[in-house]
Each structure stands twice: as structure tokens, then as C-alpha cells.
């Protein structure tokens, strides 16, 4: 359910190193604390990751999932980082061009395909220069950390309490390095690497997805509810092979789209982020020539910010701009291609869709305010949370971050999926809450067991039902509402709607169907 939010904007300098520079706007949202005002501690600022993720969308969708121990004591605050969403935005290429580039070869392993990839990269950079020139050199995480300190001050907080997921851990670590005296508590969940090269990052991610895919296969083979067991590996290979020789066309409201092997790989990788999607992924692989193709394209859209009407948000534009601003590497084409080939050799399953990220920053300008060397020197103890089966930010990165920060404690979650807080069960939740509320850190070496729900192969319908019941909605009412929506939309469209994250439309449908159920309809 969408949270009621208080929204506003904050003006910050385009160049934090020059307070007199022109200003840009940062969009901010707040869900006020619900407890006794006398017990209020302050604000927790949240970032969902990306780079390019909208903090405001995250807060609207996730605020109700936060434990009362936090919402009673803190306002929940989030923001769209510079260039993202409702903040002063970046935009490099239009929707039609994004569709064209996405439908191309994402694993360019021939000279002709590599030439096309280079043309796409040049077109993207030219578009950034033409449409977002002011921000082109001012999108580094150091710039975002400076904006975060402006937000801290605007909130009236002497010191910052912060929870960052995924790329949001980079924001937190940079903040601790640049503004250590302004830190109260930082939780870094699903940490990025504080020091890896571009090739090392891409390889670690590809290998992380391959490890989690192996976990998916093993779990599926052991679970009678998994429709592609007991030989999930062969089912995945067969589906991918069929798409390589006979891609599937899918008719959508935004036109006819084609699902081939590259988009299949991207869809599988997207589902591996979240174990609650594993059942939907298995069902889609099992029916790849039918409704499953639509589900797989919805997973792709979830990753790249494509909306049901064919438009795109600007998350991928911002992601590239931040990534290139944060990387000092500017390889030649030959160097980037050689690195990509090494990644492909070491990670053959997902290397194809990640390896040629080495071409992404060719000829890119360097950042005006580059990343500092991460130390967090002088900051109080920081809590780093790592998940053993995290495909996107591998566990070893959390270890690296905890070791790199001058004062940090690592909390380990032994499950699968991307990040742990709000999905890793009571052990993770209690440790994070104790730290944020009381500044009590878990003992070094603390490990939290995987949750049984981590390994279920349920349908999207069943996952939505479980979420409704966790929110306190009686089982019969939840079933009436969800089944009524499926009857109205059809299961394929219901799945697409849930996967698209269109919470506003889903909330309208839930409200209308709840009225019908209450009336006995």
C-alpha cells in the first residue's frame, strides 16, 4: 500500500565545491513518525540503491513494511538523488532509442556487434552532452553525499541516521569519509566494493549471479512445487536455446516486442535479486513460448525502468552517469574488449550481459568532484550487512567494506537475494533496529540464518496474498480481493502489473475490489 508522504524540494549547489554555483533541486519525501513525540529520536534517511533508483518511490512503497520500533521513533525520509526522478533530472536518449538499443545485441562478441555497441555508447554520450550538459561532470557519489549533508541540515539533525541499500552503501561510505563528525548511525546493506576496478566489479557481479542461479537450480530441484524441477538446469538451457533459434514475439499495449536469449538472461538475472520471484521465474521458463514470455519481458522492464506504455524513467541514464563519474578508468576500445573477453571466459552464463559494460565510459568526461578513498576515519561504528547469496552485490564486497571502514561491524545473512533488511527475518531486523535506535552493534561474527520463505516456489498470486496477510488483512478477504483482480485482468496482466511495480494502479484496483468483497460481490 502506498504511504501518505509529505513532499518538498531542497535547493543545493550544482557544484558542492563551489557554494556560489547555480542550484539544482533535490526532491524529498517524509513519512512522519507514528509514536509519542516525546520518544522521537529524529529522521532516518533512506536510499534504495541504483544508481538511479528513486528514493521517493521506494519510500511510498516500502514505508508500511518498516517495523514499528523504527516508525514510532523516527520519521522516514528519502530523496531522489541529483539527476534522478523528481529531482533536477538527467536525460540522454529518448524512449525509442532506448528500445532500439535494448533490442540490440547485449553480448556483442563479433566485430560487427561490437561496432554497433560502440555506436550506441557514442549516441548515449552525445545525448548526455546535448540534454544534460550541466550535470554531466556533477553526478559523482561525492556530489550526492554533499547533497545528503545539505538534507541532514535541512531536517534539523545534528548527526545523520541513514540506511542505504546496494549503491546506497556507496553514498553512506562516502558520506562517512567526507563528513565523519556528522554521522550518528549508518546501515550499509548489500555493499558495493569500496575499491574494485571496473573489470573486477563486472566479473564479481557475473559470478555472483551464477552462484545464485546455482542456488535457484538446487532449490528448485528439491522442491516439488517448482514446475521446472527436478532438472531445472536443462529446462533453463532448453528455453534459452529455443529463443536463440526462434525468438518469441509478444504483443503489448506499447507494440510488439521480441524476447530473445539476451533479454531472457536479463530477465533471469532480475528475478534472482528477490527469492519471492523465483516461483514466477520457474513458471515463465516452463511456458516461455506462451504467457511466460510476457512475464520475462516484465522482469526486463523492472530492471531497465521501462513502463507499460513503452516510456522509460531516467534510471538507466542516471546509472551510467554516476557509474562513469565514479570511475577514474578510461580504457581504450582494445583494453575494454580484452577485459570483456576475460569476464566472459570466467563467467559464461551471465558474462554476456555484464562483460561489455567495460565499454560504457569510453571518452566520458571525468567528475569535477571524484570519489575519495574510502576510510570513514573518525566516524562512529558503522553496521555493514552482507547476504551470502546476494547476486548483485556479492558477499565478499560486504567483507571488503567492513574491512576498509575504520570502524565497522559486519552482520551476515545466510540466505539468498539482494540485501537483507526487511526480508531477512527477525534476526536481521532485530540487529538493525537495535543499532538504529540504541546504537547497539551486533557482536563481531554475528550470522543470521536463512528464512524458510527464502526457498519457496509460489506464484505471484500467492506472494501478494502473503503480503496482504502480513499487513493484517484476513485470509478470506485477501483471497477475495486478489482473485477478484485476477478475474478482472486475467492472470497474465495481473502478473505484469505486480512485476511492473505500478503501485498506484494496483492500489486503485485493490480498493475497488475490497469494496466489492465487503458488499459480498
Residue pairs with C-beta under 8 A, 6 or more apart in sequence:
1 64
1 471
1 503
1 507
1 510
2 60
2 61
2 503
2 504
2 507
3 31
3 59
3 60
3 61
3 63
3 64
4 31
5 29
5 30
5 31
5 56
5 59
5 60
5 63
6 29
6 30
6 31
6 32
7 27
7 28
7 29
7 30
7 56
8 27
8 28
8 29
9 25
9 26
9 27
9 28
9 87
10 25
10 26
10 28
10 79
10 147
10 150
10 151
10 154
11 23
11 24
11 25
11 26
12 23
12 24
12 25
12 26
12 82
12 146
12 147
12 150
13 19
13 20
13 21
13 22
13 23
13 24
14 21
14 22
14 23
14 24
14 134
14 135
14 138
15 21
15 138
15 143
15 368
15 369
16 142
16 143
16 146
16 147
16 369
17 368
17 369
22 134
24 82
24 87
24 88
24 134
24 135
25 87
25 88
26 79
26 80
26 81
26 82
26 87
26 88
26 147
26 150
26 151
27 56
27 79
27 80
27 85
27 86
27 87
28 56
28 77
28 78
28 79
28 151
28 154
29 55
29 56
29 59
29 60
29 77
29 78
29 79
30 43
30 75
30 76
30 77
31 59
31 63
31 71
31 75
31 76
31 77
32 75
33 40
33 71
33 72
33 73
33 74
33 75
34 68
34 71
34 72
35 68
35 71
35 72
35 73
36 72
39 72
39 73
40 73
40 74
40 75
41 73
41 74
41 161
41 437
42 74
42 75
42 155
42 157
42 161
42 184
43 74
43 75
43 76
43 77
43 155
43 157
43 161
44 70
44 74
44 75
44 76
44 77
44 161
44 162
44 163
44 436
45 77
45 78
45 79
45 148
45 151
45 152
45 155
45 160
45 161
45 162
45 163
46 55
46 58
46 59
46 76
46 77
46 78
46 162
46 163
46 164
46 168
47 53
47 55
47 78
47 79
47 81
47 162
47 163
47 164
47 165
47 167
47 168
47 171
47 172
48 54
48 55
48 57
48 58
48 62
48 78
48 165
48 166
48 168
49 164
49 165
49 166
49 167
49 168
49 169
49 190
49 419
50 81
50 84
50 166
50 167
50 168
50 315
50 318
50 319
50 322
51 81
51 84
51 141
51 167
51 318
51 319
51 322
51 323
52 84
52 305
52 314
52 315
52 316
52 317
52 318
52 319
52 322
53 84
53 166
53 167
53 168
53 315
54 80
54 84
54 85
54 86
54 313
54 315
55 78
55 79
55 80
55 81
55 85
56 78
56 79
56 80
56 85
56 86
57 85
57 501
58 78
59 76
59 77
59 78
60 503
61 501
61 503
62 422
63 71
63 76
64 471
65 422
66 76
66 422
67 429
67 433
69 433
69 437
70 76
70 433
70 436
70 437
73 437
74 161
74 436
75 155
77 151
77 155
79 87
79 147
79 148
79 151
80 86
80 87
81 87
81 144
81 147
81 171
81 318
81 322
82 88
82 135
82 138
82 139
82 143
82 144
82 147
83 89
83 90
83 132
83 135
83 139
83 314
83 317
83 318
83 321
83 322
84 90
84 314
84 315
84 318
85 313
85 314
85 315
88 135
89 132
89 314
89 318
90 128
90 131
90 132
90 135
90 139
90 314
90 317
90 318
90 321
91 127
91 131
91 132
91 314
91 317
92 124
92 125
92 127
92 128
92 131
92 132
92 317
92 320
92 321
93 101
93 123
93 124
93 127
93 317
95 310
95 311
95 312
97 123
97 127
98 304
98 306
98 312
98 316
99 306
99 310
101 120
101 123
101 124
102 263
102 300
102 304
102 306
103 257
103 258
104 116
104 117
104 120
105 113
105 116
105 117
105 262
106 262
106 263
106 265
106 266
106 352
106 353
106 356
107 113
107 262
107 265
107 344
107 351
107 352
107 353
107 355
107 356
108 114
108 116
108 117
108 356
109 344
109 352
114 337
114 356
117 356
117 359
118 333
118 359
118 362
121 359
121 360
121 362
122 362
122 363
124 320
125 362
125 363
125 364
128 136
128 317
128 320
128 321
129 136
132 317
132 321
135 321
136 321
136 365
137 325
137 365
137 366
137 367
137 368
138 325
138 367
138 368
138 369
139 318
139 321
139 322
139 325
139 367
140 322
140 325
140 326
140 367
140 368
140 369
140 370
140 371
141 170
141 171
141 174
141 322
141 325
141 326
141 371
142 174
142 178
142 367
142 369
142 370
142 371
142 372
143 325
143 367
143 368
143 369
144 171
144 174
144 322
145 171
145 174
145 175
145 178
145 179
146 178
146 369
148 160
148 162
148 171
148 175
149 160
149 175
149 178
149 179
149 182
152 159
152 160
152 182
157 184
158 182
158 184
159 182
159 183
159 184
160 175
160 179
160 182
160 183
160 184
160 186
161 184
161 185
161 186
161 436
162 172
162 175
162 185
162 186
162 187
163 186
163 187
163 189
163 421
163 432
163 436
164 170
164 171
164 172
164 186
164 187
164 188
164 189
165 189
165 190
165 419
165 421
166 189
166 190
166 192
166 392
166 393
166 418
166 419
167 192
167 322
168 188
168 189
169 188
169 189
169 190
169 191
169 192
169 384
169 393
169 401
170 192
170 194
170 326
172 186
172 187
172 188
172 382
173 188
173 191
173 194
173 374
173 376
173 382
173 401
173 404
173 405
174 371
174 372
174 374
175 182
175 183
175 186
176 183
176 186
176 376
176 379
176 382
176 405
177 372
177 373
177 374
177 375
177 376
177 377
177 379
178 372
180 376
180 377
180 378
180 379
181 378
181 379
183 379
183 380
183 382
184 380
184 439
185 380
185 382
185 383
185 435
185 436
185 439
186 379
186 382
186 383
187 382
187 383
187 385
187 421
187 432
187 435
187 436
188 382
188 383
188 384
188 385
188 398
188 401
189 385
189 419
189 420
189 421
189 432
190 385
190 386
190 387
190 390
190 392
190 393
190 398
190 418
190 419
190 420
191 384
191 385
191 386
191 393
191 397
191 398
191 400
191 401
191 402
192 201
192 393
192 397
192 401
193 200
193 201
193 204
193 397
193 400
193 401
194 374
194 400
194 401
194 404
194 405
195 374
195 400
195 404
196 204
196 397
196 400
197 329
198 327
198 329
198 331
198 339
198 357
198 358
198 361
199 339
199 342
199 343
199 358
202 339
202 343
202 354
202 355
202 357
202 358
203 342
203 343
203 346
203 347
203 351
204 394
204 396
204 397
205 350
205 354
205 391
205 392
205 393
205 394
206 343
206 346
206 347
206 349
206 350
206 351
206 354
206 355
207 346
207 347
207 394
208 390
208 391
208 392
208 393
208 394
209 269
209 272
209 347
209 349
209 350
209 354
209 391
209 392
210 347
210 349
210 350
211 389
211 391
211 394
212 272
212 389
212 390
212 391
212 416
212 417
213 236
213 268
213 272
213 349
213 350
213 391
215 389
215 416
216 232
216 272
216 278
216 281
216 416
217 232
217 233
217 236
219 226
219 278
219 455
219 457
220 226
220 228
220 229
220 232
220 278
220 282
220 457
221 229
221 230
221 231
221 232
222 229
223 229
223 455
223 456
223 457
225 279
225 456
225 457
225 458
226 232
226 279
226 282
226 457
227 282
227 283
227 286
227 457
228 235
228 236
228 282
228 285
228 286
229 282
232 282
235 285
235 286
236 268
236 285
239 264
239 285
239 288
240 261
240 264
240 265
242 288
242 289
243 259
243 260
243 261
243 264
243 288
244 260
244 261
247 258
247 259
247 260
248 258
248 259
248 288
248 289
248 293
249 256
249 257
249 258
249 259
250 256
250 257
250 258
250 259
250 293
250 294
250 297
252 294
252 297
252 308
252 310
253 308
253 309
253 310
254 308
254 309
254 310
255 310
257 297
259 288
259 293
259 296
259 297
262 352
262 353
263 296
263 297
263 300
264 288
264 296
265 349
265 350
265 352
265 353
266 299
266 300
266 303
266 304
266 353
267 281
267 284
267 296
267 297
267 299
267 300
268 281
268 285
268 296
268 299
269 303
269 350
269 353
269 391
270 277
270 299
270 300
270 302
270 303
271 277
271 278
271 280
271 281
271 299
272 278
272 281
272 391
272 417
273 391
273 392
273 417
273 418
274 417
274 418
274 423
275 415
275 416
275 417
275 453
275 454
275 455
275 456
276 453
276 456
276 458
276 463
277 299
277 463
277 499
278 455
278 456
278 457
279 456
279 457
279 458
279 459
279 460
279 462
279 463
280 295
280 459
280 460
280 463
280 495
280 499
281 299
282 457
283 292
283 295
283 459
284 291
284 292
284 293
284 295
284 296
284 299
285 292
286 292
287 293
288 296
291 491
291 492
291 495
294 492
294 495
294 496
295 492
295 495
295 496
295 499
298 495
298 496
298 499
298 500
299 499
300 306
301 307
301 308
301 499
301 500
302 499
302 500
302 501
304 312
304 315
304 316
305 312
305 313
305 314
305 315
305 316
306 312
307 313
307 500
308 496
308 500
308 502
320 360
323 360
323 361
324 360
324 361
324 364
325 366
325 367
325 370
326 367
326 370
326 371
327 361
328 366
328 370
329 361
330 361
330 362
330 363
330 364
330 366
331 339
331 358
331 362
333 359
333 362
336 356
336 358
336 359
336 362
337 358
337 359
339 355
339 358
340 355
340 356
340 358
340 359
341 355
343 351
343 354
343 355
343 358
344 351
344 352
344 355
345 351
347 354
347 355
374 401
374 404
374 405
375 404
375 405
375 406
376 382
376 404
376 405
376 406
376 407
376 408
377 406
378 406
379 405
379 406
379 407
380 407
380 439
381 407
381 408
381 409
381 441
382 405
382 407
382 408
382 409
383 408
383 409
383 411
383 431
383 432
383 435
383 441
383 442
384 398
384 401
384 402
384 405
384 408
384 409
384 410
384 411
385 398
385 410
385 411
385 412
385 413
385 419
385 420
385 421
385 428
385 432
386 395
386 397
386 398
386 399
386 402
386 410
386 411
386 412
386 413
386 420
387 395
387 398
387 412
387 413
387 415
387 416
387 417
387 418
387 419
387 420
387 424
388 395
388 412
388 413
388 414
388 415
388 416
389 395
389 415
389 416
389 417
389 450
390 398
390 416
390 417
390 418
390 419
391 416
391 417
391 418
392 418
393 418
393 419
395 412
398 410
398 412
399 410
401 408
402 408
402 409
402 410
409 441
409 442
409 444
409 446
410 444
410 445
411 420
411 428
411 431
411 432
411 442
411 446
411 448
412 445
412 446
412 447
412 448
413 420
413 424
413 427
413 428
413 447
413 448
413 450
414 447
414 448
414 449
414 450
415 424
415 449
415 450
415 451
415 454
416 450
416 454
416 455
417 423
417 454
420 428
420 448
421 428
421 429
421 432
422 429
423 451
424 448
424 451
425 448
425 449
425 451
427 448
427 449
428 448
431 442
431 446
431 448
434 440
434 442
435 441
435 442
453 466
458 466
460 494
460 495
460 498
460 499
461 482
461 483
461 486
461 491
461 494
463 498
464 482
464 498
465 475
465 478
465 479
465 482
468 478
468 481
468 482
469 475
469 478
473 481
477 514
477 517
480 513
480 517
481 510
481 513
481 514
481 517
484 513
484 516
484 517
485 494
485 509
485 510
485 513
486 494
488 509
488 513
489 497
489 509
497 505
497 506
497 509
498 506
